[in-house]
Amino acid sequence: MKQSFKAPLLMLVCIALTGCGFHPRGSMPATSVESAHVVSNGSIAIAGDLERALSQAGIDVAADRSNAQLTVILVSDQSRRQTVSVTPQVRTAEFEIAREVTFRVESAAGEVLLDDRAIAGSRVYRVDSTNLVGSRQQEALLATELTRDLGAQILRGVEAAARR
């Protein structure tokens, strides 16, 4: 009797997950955006990562605005690192790295489809005082992961703007 409930239950769970928009981390659903151009002032580090994310999602990254369906304008990119907790010896036990990116999406005609939108993310990591090199490597890995997550959030914003 129990065996007969497993298959329908598994199918129900799969349908529920698919229906709510769940997808494995790092994968993006199909997009209706054909091409996009990324504009930044040169000091915004996430621009290259965003262009890579757009390409991986199947969106052609146009060299200039006139050849793009949408333009993603990166307005600002701010990063910070702060102490979250300390040890009894008043040494840093945990750090938080945080990043906030503000962007806007415009159509090929220059119409604002998505007004300035700020997205943010943060990660907390423990400092290993006996292995500072390892702690720095962990911080770099978390910063890369954070950048990837913010790029995916911008990509979702671009997709939402295209549907308007």
C-alpha positions, 0 to 999 in steps of 0.5 A: 500500500505504501509503495503505491503512494510514492510515485504520485507523491513524488510527481505532486512534489515535482509539479509544485516545485516547477509551478512555484518557479523553483530551478536549480541554483545557477540555472536560468529559465528561458528568456524572451530578451534577445539582446542587451547592452550593458552601460557602466562608468568603468568603475563598476566591477560587476559589468563584466560578470553581468555580460557573462551572465547575459550570454550564459542565459542566451542573450546576445550582448550588443556592443552598442545601444542601437543594436540592443533590445534593452539597455542595462544601465549600472548606476552604482556598485558599493561594497563593504566589509565589516566585523560581525563578532569578536572573540573574548580577546577582542579579535575579529571572529566573523566578517560580513561582506556586503554589496549593493548594485543599483541599475535601471533598464531602458528600451531601445527607444530610451523608454525607462522600463525599470526605474533605478532598482537597488539590489543587495546581498551579503555573506558572513564568514568566520575568521580562522586566526590560525589560517589567515590565508585560508580566510582570505581565500574564503572571502574571495570565494564568497565575494565571487558567489555574491557577485554571481547572485547579484548578476542573477538578480539583475538578469531577473530584473531585465526579464521582468522589464522585457515582459512589460 
